[in-house]
Amino acid sequence: MTCNAEFNSRDPEAYSRVFDDLWPICRSISGPGLRDSLAILTALMDLGIEGVASGTQVFDWVVPPEWSIRSARLTGPDGQVVADMAVTNLSVVNYSEPVDRVLSRAELEPHLHSIPHQPTLTPYVTSYYRRDWGFCLPHAQRVALPDGDYHARIDSTLAPGDVSFATGLLPGDSGREILLSSYLCHPSMANNELSGPLVLLGLYHRLRDWPRRRYSYRFLLNPETIGSLCFLHRYHEHLSETLEDGLVLTCLGGPTEALSYKASRRGDTGFDRLAAHLAGPDLALRPFDPTGGSDERQFCAPGFDLPVGQIGRTLYGRYPEYHTSGDTKALMGLDRIVDAVDRIEEMLRLNEARGPWIGTAQHGEPQLGRRGLYPSVNSPTNWHLSNDEVMDSRRLLDMVLWILSDADGRRDIIETATKAGVGLRDLLPVIRTLEDKDLIRHHLREDTP
């Protein structure tokens, strides 16, 4: 499939339209809701949808039956509707088996879910791997339910099918891949569910339009945990040979200003070092922690130990609306989706510049004077670089000499920036100038000096 769809990755309204298409769909880890959601996004990205059949052994897991749901309603003694999936998808326990029963208030109680300390919000509850059913509602409503008979009706199906995921590649100069991944399986939640896929969509269009990509970029959308394991079941050998770095995108639309980066299990990958270099008011650092998080736990697990970190903003479990009906479009903010795309795109650009680089001169320093990079008269005049940026001549020369000294195909430019006492962003125009003048070339692991 070739993606010709137009999408303005800098316009919040473009994301808003996709959000509105995705929001009403009752998603889960399998089933038509997941496939319909993937279809909306793959119409805007050149990704192919794949599936792993129910019953397949995937490492220590077994792919579950596929869940389809058409309606779910709980009716009270006087005929009032207590919970209805037509009002919110969160009203039904995700993966509920079918039921059509009349129960007393006491019999119904084990099948009701609410949050006592958040009495006005409906919780998100799942039962993927144990057959069960239930309804979710605000706690204030639950405690006010009268005695009497209740009619619970859930029209659902659990049957053989598959767990679907979508993946595709934007090719670059190198076969070394950067993985950009997010999950798609929760219904009717914004920051926790839709922010990651929307940022992934924006990054796809930004990177697709780059005039040059040094790395190849693999995009992945999957249901959380079981979806990443299904993807790994099919691709882990390929990734073990080609993956340079990866990022899992999650919770990127909430009100928190700074982004934060969670390190890989290795702790020393290219993205780990880049994030440490960029850390500051706009980017906080988090160590790897297997007790929480998203699919980076699977990518980093023993047996894979892939170089994958995670980036987020208003994180899971750290805001009161997490996994509730309070996680809405208004909470998320589509301007913050654009901001996250901007910041992560810059991080990816810096990663491309990180190198390592290798000098083209065979021995010794190249002659800089005849290339306009060494002053014939020692004066404080400014120099114009090949991309029309202006830099003080002494500062430029220092950075030129540092970069050339480290351009041995082994060191990345973060080490150079640290030694030179500058930021990686400061080195970007100098790197571009040296590459334009054919003094250095990008040296990826698969290259030979």
Secondary structure, DSSP 8 states (H G I E B T S, - for coil): --------TT-HHHHHHHHHHHTTS---SSSHHHHHHHHHHHTTS--EEEEEETT-EETTEE---EEEEEEEEEE-TTS-EEEETTT-GGGB-BT---EEEEEEHHHHGGGEE--TTSTT--B--B-SSS----EE--HHHHHT--SSEEEEEEEEEEES-EEEEEEEEE--SSS-EEEEEEE---SS-IIIIIHHHHHHHHHHHHHHT-S--SSEEEEEEE-TTHHHHHHHHHHHHHHHHHEEEEEEE-S-SSS-SSEEEE--SSS-SHHHHHHHHH-BTTEEEE---TTS-STHHHHTSTTT---EEEEESS-TTSSTTTTBTT--HHHH-HHHHHHHHHHHHHHHHHHHHT--EEES-SSS----GGGT-S-SS----EEE-TTS-EEEHHHHHHHHHHHHHHTBTTS-HHHHHHHHTS-HHHHHHHHHHHHHTTSEEE--TTS--
